[in-house]
């Protein structure tokens, strides 16, 4: 974090704070503005990785992957020898809601969902 108390101590030569990620939540923007310091970020940093993670979670939830893994760790193989013991649903035809919008990450998530037939 870069709080205002630190920004106030910067020498006058500081004109830029570069955030090495996508957000500004760890920089006191008001304090930087008062000092005439520009704050930038890396808006596309890890967009693909985040979108992939979202699709991974969707696949995980649709197949109950974690409960199945827990069953196997406990030596319980009933999910494979009896009728499905945990829920599973197909993604094709489902609708995904993108609450964060259709920016860089949301657009990539939408493309991944579309590939899955959503």
Number of C-alpha atoms within 10 A of each C-alpha: 9 16 14 16 10 12 19 13 8 14 9 10 7 13 13 12 16 12 17 12 13 14 13 16 10 10 19 17 19 12 17 22 11 11 16 13 19 13 16 15 14 12 14 11 13 13 18 14 12 15 21 16 13 18 19 13 13 15 17 14 15 14 17 16 16 11 16 19 13 11 16 14 10 9 9 13 14 14 14 11 9 8 8 10 15 13 12 14 11 12 17 12 10 13 11 13 9 13 7 8 10 12 11 13 22 19 15 20 23 18 15 17 20 16 10 15 13 15
